[in-house]
Amino acid sequence: MASDLLLPTGIRSFDGILGGGLPLASNVLLYGEPLCGKKPLLMQFVYEGLKMNVPGIFVLTDYGFQEWKQMMESSGWKIGEFEQNGLLQVIDCYSKLYDPSLEDEGIVVYVNGTEDLSAISMQLSSLQEQIVQIAENHRLGFHSISSLLETNPPDSVFRFLQFITGKFRRAGATAMYVLERGMHDERHVKMAEHLMDGVIEFQEDKLRVRGLMGASPSWHRYEITSQGLVVRL
């Protein structure tokens, strides 16, 4: 299970309902309907860490790196500085589907597709081995588990997740994973939740936190603004 030590996410209103922050070494599931705000929270979570000199890894399954970078910067989260200093690393599991000639460059490593779970796992392990040499903790943003379930047998996905969540927990990293509501069998949702330390559940314009000690269990209204996610306490 996650540590009792809370680390602020840097998202002030979100930290307010978390009781101060997320537990160190926790794996957290973002679960809700498509387009409800999970992606902005995921991006802001990693970006706020970068601003605090906490290295971050993005795993992209539904967008290529360039499109993801544009989405980040359209929200005011400019990542150029973190590309240059190496705090940010990206595993792009999408772009080679459309351009197989792409080769790893800068902060981006490419995987042939979401069906190649072994390659994703190896890339994550390699990046993490580098990061732990320079930082006490780091953050992972994984978008999304739903894409893995579309291209792989569920049992394979959950074995992969069991390995990844355990590896990040042991390394003292804090991770967020996205899962889309309405796309999966309820049994598969429960299996994903079982591997996590907590769940941020989205419903219309409300969210709540499940499973994290010290967090408010109530539903809280939120909105996505030009500064990111704002939770009404």
Summary of the structure (lengths in Angstrom):
residues: 233
radius of gyration: 16.4
end to end distance: 27.0
largest distance: 48.7
contacts: 756
relative contact order: 0.22
helix: 38%
strand: 24%
